[in-house]
């Protein structure tokens, strides 16, 4: 299983690096959607430990966040992942079909934080980091499930340094 995941990640990174050469200046709407969809697929996989068949959305959120309260953006990420898990949708299907809006909303939130000089690992959208650390200790690919930027970096380390590209992703996805 780990070998299969490594191969999938390696293939994804290689295909992404091919896009990256062109993405420095401009990316296409489909590239933006694909980047956001892949991040959503990775996030969904990382929170799957909290899903048990029959669990309600509230039960799922409680297992993930404990007493922490996600903001609207975090709630959108959790709701989207939950809907995929309930339907049994596989990671490759998420990448093909996800519209990217939940991830673009999270990116927009963190762009605004960055403009204010606030550095983040992404946990703010899911509640207080210290509460989240106590609620769950699950890691996926070296990331705790609530570390949004860590998940983005697993797919593409360049995202944090390329705010112009992130803004293009947000514009493309939000205008779909």
C-alpha positions as CSV (number, residue, x, y, z in Angstrom):
1,X,0.0,0.0,0.0
2,X,2.7,2.5,0.9
3,X,4.6,1.6,-2.3
4,X,1.5,2.2,-4.3
5,X,1.0,5.6,-2.6
6,X,4.6,6.5,-3.2
7,X,4.3,5.7,-6.8
8,X,1.1,7.7,-7.1
9,X,2.7,10.7,-5.4
10,X,5.8,10.4,-7.5
11,X,3.6,10.2,-10.7
12,X,1.6,13.2,-9.5
13,X,4.7,15.3,-8.7
14,X,6.3,14.4,-12.0
15,X,3.2,15.4,-14.0
16,X,2.9,18.5,-11.9
17,X,6.5,19.5,-12.5
18,X,5.8,19.3,-16.2
19,X,3.0,21.8,-15.7
20,X,5.1,23.9,-13.4
21,X,7.4,25.1,-16.1
22,X,4.5,26.7,-17.8
23,X,2.7,27.6,-14.6
24,X,5.3,30.2,-13.5
25,X,3.6,32.8,-15.8
26,X,0.1,31.5,-16.2
27,X,-1.8,28.4,-15.5
28,X,-5.0,27.2,-17.2
29,X,-8.3,26.9,-15.4
30,X,-8.0,23.1,-15.7
31,X,-4.5,23.1,-14.1
32,X,-5.9,25.3,-11.3
33,X,-8.8,22.9,-10.8
34,X,-6.5,19.9,-10.9
35,X,-4.1,21.3,-8.3
36,X,-7.0,22.2,-6.0
37,X,-8.7,18.8,-6.6
38,X,-5.5,16.9,-5.8
39,X,-5.2,18.8,-2.6
40,X,-8.8,17.9,-1.7
41,X,-8.2,14.3,-2.5
42,X,-5.1,14.3,-0.3
43,X,-7.0,16.0,2.5
44,X,-9.9,13.5,2.2
45,X,-7.5,10.6,2.4
46,X,-5.9,12.2,5.5
47,X,-9.2,12.5,7.4
48,X,-10.5,9.1,6.4
49,X,-9.4,7.6,9.7
50,X,-12.3,9.5,11.4
51,X,-14.9,8.1,9.1
52,X,-16.8,4.9,10.0
53,X,-19.8,3.8,8.0
54,X,-22.9,5.4,9.4
55,X,-21.2,8.2,11.3
56,X,-23.0,11.5,11.0
57,X,-21.3,14.7,9.8
58,X,-21.3,16.0,13.4
59,X,-19.8,12.8,14.7
60,X,-17.1,12.9,11.9
61,X,-16.3,16.6,12.7
62,X,-16.2,15.8,16.5
63,X,-13.8,12.9,16.0
64,X,-11.5,15.2,13.9
65,X,-11.7,18.5,15.8
66,X,-12.7,17.5,19.3
67,X,-14.0,20.7,21.0
68,X,-12.4,23.0,18.4
69,X,-14.7,24.9,16.1
70,X,-13.8,25.1,12.4
71,X,-14.5,28.3,10.6
72,X,-16.6,28.4,7.5
73,X,-13.7,27.5,5.2
74,X,-12.7,24.6,7.4
75,X,-16.3,23.5,7.6
76,X,-16.4,23.4,3.8
77,X,-13.3,21.2,3.6
78,X,-14.7,18.8,6.2
79,X,-18.1,18.7,4.6
80,X,-16.6,18.0,1.1
81,X,-14.3,15.2,2.5
82,X,-17.2,13.7,4.4
83,X,-19.4,13.6,1.3
84,X,-16.7,11.8,-0.6
85,X,-16.2,9.3,2.2
86,X,-19.9,8.6,2.6
87,X,-20.2,7.9,-1.1
88,X,-17.1,5.8,-1.2
89,X,-15.5,8.0,-3.9
90,X,-11.9,7.0,-4.6
91,X,-9.0,9.4,-4.6
92,X,-8.5,9.2,-8.4
93,X,-12.2,10.1,-8.9
94,X,-11.9,13.1,-6.5
95,X,-9.0,14.4,-8.6
96,X,-11.0,14.0,-11.8
97,X,-14.3,15.5,-10.6
98,X,-13.7,17.9,-7.7
99,X,-14.4,21.5,-8.6
100,X,-11.7,22.8,-6.3
101,X,-13.9,25.4,-4.6
102,X,-13.3,24.2,-1.0
103,X,-9.5,24.3,-1.5
104,X,-9.6,27.6,-3.3
105,X,-11.6,29.1,-0.4
106,X,-9.0,27.8,2.0
107,X,-6.2,29.3,-0.1
108,X,-8.0,32.6,-0.3
109,X,-8.3,32.6,3.5
110,X,-4.6,32.0,3.9
111,X,-3.7,34.6,1.2
112,X,-5.6,37.2,3.3
113,X,-3.7,35.9,6.4
114,X,-0.4,36.2,4.6
115,X,-1.2,39.8,3.5
116,X,-1.7,40.6,7.2
117,X,1.7,39.1,8.0
118,X,0.2,36.0,9.7
119,X,2.2,32.8,9.1
120,X,0.2,29.6,9.3
121,X,0.4,25.9,9.0
122,X,-3.3,25.8,8.0
123,X,-4.8,24.6,11.3
124,X,-6.6,27.9,11.9
125,X,-9.5,27.0,9.6
126,X,-10.2,23.9,11.7
127,X,-10.0,25.6,15.1
128,X,-7.4,26.2,17.7
129,X,-4.2,24.3,17.0
130,X,-3.6,23.3,20.6
131,X,-7.0,21.8,20.8
132,X,-6.6,20.0,17.5
133,X,-3.2,18.5,18.6
134,X,-5.0,17.0,21.7
135,X,-8.0,15.9,19.7
136,X,-6.2,13.8,17.1
137,X,-2.6,12.8,16.4
138,X,-3.1,11.2,13.0
139,X,-0.6,12.0,10.4
140,X,-0.7,11.4,6.6
141,X,2.4,11.9,4.5
142,X,4.2,13.6,7.4
143,X,1.2,16.0,7.9
144,X,-1.3,16.1,10.6
145,X,-4.7,16.1,9.0
146,X,-5.5,19.7,9.9
147,X,-2.2,21.2,8.5
148,X,-3.6,22.5,5.3
149,X,-0.4,23.9,3.9
150,X,1.5,20.7,4.7
151,X,-1.0,18.9,2.5
152,X,-0.6,21.4,-0.3
153,X,3.2,21.1,0.0
154,X,3.0,17.3,-0.3
155,X,1.6,17.9,-3.7
156,X,3.6,21.0,-4.7
157,X,6.2,22.8,-2.5
158,X,6.1,25.8,-4.8
159,X,2.6,26.9,-3.8
160,X,3.7,28.9,-0.7
161,X,6.3,30.9,-2.7
162,X,4.0,31.6,-5.7
163,X,1.1,33.8,-4.4
164,X,0.4,35.0,-7.9
165,X,-0.3,31.5,-9.0
166,X,-2.5,30.8,-6.0
167,X,-4.5,34.0,-6.8
168,X,-5.0,32.7,-10.3
169,X,-6.2,29.4,-8.9
170,X,-8.7,31.2,-6.7
171,X,-9.9,33.4,-9.5
172,X,-10.3,30.4,-11.9
173,X,-12.0,28.2,-9.4
174,X,-14.3,30.8,-7.9
175,X,-15.5,31.8,-11.4
176,X,-16.4,28.3,-12.5
